[in-house]
Amino acid sequence: MYSALQGAFDPALVALVAALVLGCAGIPGLFLRKPGSGQILSALVTIPASLAGVAASLLLLFSHTTATYVLQWNLPFGPCDLVIDPLSAFFLLPVFLVSAAGSLFALGYWPAAEHHTTERGLTFFYGLLSSSMAILLMARNGVFFIMVWEIMALSAYFLLVTEHEREDVRRAGIVYLIATHVGTAALFVYFSLLAAQTGSFLLPAAGSFSALSPFASLIALSAFIGFGAKAGIMPMHIWLPSAHANAPSHVSALMSGVMLKMGLYGIFRTLTYFYDPPLLWGTVLTVAGITSALFGIAFAVAQRDMKRLLACSSIENVGIITTGIGVALIGVSSHNTTLVYLGLAGALLHILNHSFFKPLLFLGSGVVIHATGTREMNLMGGLGKGMPRVALLFMIGSVAICGIPPLNGFVSEFLLYLGLFRQLNADSLVYLVLLAPLLALVGGLAVIAFTKLYSSVFLGTPRSSAAVHPHEAGLTMLVPMAFFALLCLLIGVAPQLGLHLVSPAMTSFYPELASTGLAAEYGVIMGWLSVSGGLLLAAAALAALLWMWRLGKSGVTSAPTWGCGYQRGTARVQYGASSFSELAVSVFNGIMRQRISRPKLAGLFPGAAHCCEAPTETILERIIVPLFTIAGVSFAFLRRLQHGQMHLYMLYIFVTLFIFMLWAH
Amino acid sequence: MISLADQLLVLVLLINFILLGTSRLIFSIRAVAVQGVILGILPGLIHPFSWHLVGITVVIITVKGFVIPLLLVRAVRSAEIKREVEPFLGYVPTLLLGAVFTALSFGFAGRLPMLPEHQNFMFVPASIATMMTGFLVLTTRRKAISQVIGYLVLENGIFIFGLLLAEAMPIMVEVGALLDLLVGTFVMGIVINQISREFSSLDTSRLTSLKEE
């Protein structure tokens, strides 16, 4: 059947066409007179194209083939190859899935009737962002890669500043723009060095490069900075929290769920060039990864803004993935195949998992923000009663992201733990075991962060008038969320499936893995995991049924949460979001420097007082902003060149040209 | 045919001097229009016949010779400005500078490593001299409209250079150059409108009040 399918159409061509269709989906909307029709048309086009793209990527992934197309361009940068190998095909999956879900979600979340000035641009750039990410994964010419990379970065910028009339959105946009262009500058260095080494702009083939060759370390470093800035690895994460918080929610879902992964893809792709990466590279990645994970989640715990919390947790997840890559790389350097296998499987599967539960959570936050009109968790509460379905789906996402069985987040972290604990019996590199408790700490903090998020938003009673009358989300918003929740559950209950999905990408990263029996060995372990997950689910279902049966027997009266039998309970006796996390935050006060202004209370009946707290963006506010200020002061003399006299600007160009002409002699 | 082309190029150089020396805005717009028409004829003189060439000729003559000058004349009329150029630098010094730069560009072009079949023509020196003139107009004239004229002359200079390559030049580059021109004109059109609305004059030196503090 497969060969018949392949005879009928080429999956690579389907993926390519699907990518292009995504990019064009928003164009008709720009010209249609009737508001909203463009949005619906875009969703109608995007969803089938994405489904075809997913099918094609799956076919490509499992056929272990590499399809190559050559783009005819008249530019002097050599041939422009578009290649889909298993690694690209694997990364294509989230691109298609999340763009389809987001375009459907937008219909309910950002309806043209309410946002008629911004909807067209939003739909257009959404398609462009999805399309550029899909094509980026196929690009194998450095110059073309940079072009598509910039299209991706800029369309994300335009999506981010959709509500540009707000000051904080514009500020987030500027920070993002600076961060992404610092990354792009590093990528210019990267591709120039690569081209200088290989003599062409085509990206080198897998395993064709020695890390001992000159400039190899510089190439790796510039890739780490350039791609790391996009992925949000600390300390290049500064743009991430404000950008994700201020973008419309389905855009945050796409940015966090997929765009960050493009940075990780770049790191993966770069690492494939080298057949002998030194131990140092793996160590750097591991340390950077675990630091991002730990500090990312610590920052998440401190947040009051629900989308900022999710964004900080993206830093954490990218950190976990980077740790996985680093561990795998250490395995490659020390020829420890098991470590490579488990590190890679953990990292790749976590990439896939994160692109399921993070969009789910961001879409959920979109529904909540849509209903309450605020992102401040201290003002929400009790929303679970008004929107039970959203609350359920959000809970599935939260459980998954905390890495709790039987959901998918557990599977990928479990693989990583297995790899780390394996090192206990190893002859060398035993100290890698120490990463396991750190990872456990990250997991624990994640539980605090998401308990805080879930309980302060959905449980209790409303803390402000904004949260009093929530309405259940429409079908267009629920369906994408339910879809991601199902995927989370699917990978959680059938982890073999996940392992099966990542194995082609793993062999294309490290071909020696194909000849080992590791896949079978861990397939069995995953089978056990699957069985125990199923049992756990069954037990939970049984307990829930029993509980409901018991409730049904006795009469139930409902009272407000935290009512506690008092006559006049008030919503303000509840734990607020900030008070819930205060203890955890105080532990990390050394790095977080939370600003709390507490009132001085004295006497038996103190009067009304006001307390407020704000989390600090430590790295941005303590390091980057002062650095920029210093740079601004010390280069102030250059400002004199910018005097506003257009003629003199022309004169600058003229003089430069003249000097060049004289120099040519 | 080639000698005719060379004579036309001399004409182009003379028009450069007219642009530098005249004090009337409308007159300099017409001079640029004539320069554009001459440039439109030139490709036909040096390359064998092809439909591609006809296309280029027609487009160049219409755009450079008629459309843009008409737009500029209308801008002058509608902005109701004084019809003088008002240079920063007097006419005689600019003319002298123009002469110096033209001489220099001949000297420079003589030293460029060129294909033997291009060696004896005036294309390269004329191109560089025209670009220099464009820069001179851009730097020494005060009004936004003269700035547009400067851009046009600069673009003409680039175009003369491109003539040598008209056959090898992919259509993309041509389109790119035309796009440049279009964008330049548009931007300047917006600038003209905005300046005249904000400051009720077209003096670009007033733009300094827009600079970031």
HADDOCK unambig.tbl for C-alpha pairs under 7 A between the chains (distance, minus, plus):
assign (segid A and resid 643 and name CA) (segid B and resid 208 and name CA) 6.47 0.50 0.50
assign (segid A and resid 643 and name CA) (segid B and resid 211 and name CA) 6.68 0.50 0.50
assign (segid A and resid 644 and name CA) (segid B and resid 207 and name CA) 6.14 0.50 0.50
assign (segid A and resid 644 and name CA) (segid B and resid 208 and name CA) 4.17 0.50 0.50
assign (segid A and resid 644 and name CA) (segid B and resid 211 and name CA) 5.38 0.50 0.50
assign (segid A and resid 645 and name CA) (segid B and resid 205 and name CA) 5.83 0.50 0.50
assign (segid A and resid 645 and name CA) (segid B and resid 207 and name CA) 6.95 0.50 0.50
assign (segid A and resid 645 and name CA) (segid B and resid 208 and name CA) 5.87 0.50 0.50
assign (segid A and resid 646 and name CA) (segid B and resid 204 and name CA) 6.95 0.50 0.50
assign (segid A and resid 647 and name CA) (segid B and resid 138 and name CA) 6.26 0.50 0.50
assign (segid A and resid 647 and name CA) (segid B and resid 139 and name CA) 4.23 0.50 0.50
assign (segid A and resid 647 and name CA) (segid B and resid 140 and name CA) 6.62 0.50 0.50
assign (segid A and resid 648 and name CA) (segid B and resid 139 and name CA) 6.37 0.50 0.50
assign (segid A and resid 650 and name CA) (segid B and resid 138 and name CA) 6.52 0.50 0.50
assign (segid A and resid 650 and name CA) (segid B and resid 139 and name CA) 5.65 0.50 0.50
assign (segid A and resid 651 and name CA) (segid B and resid 139 and name CA) 5.81 0.50 0.50
assign (segid A and resid 654 and name CA) (segid B and resid 135 and name CA) 6.42 0.50 0.50
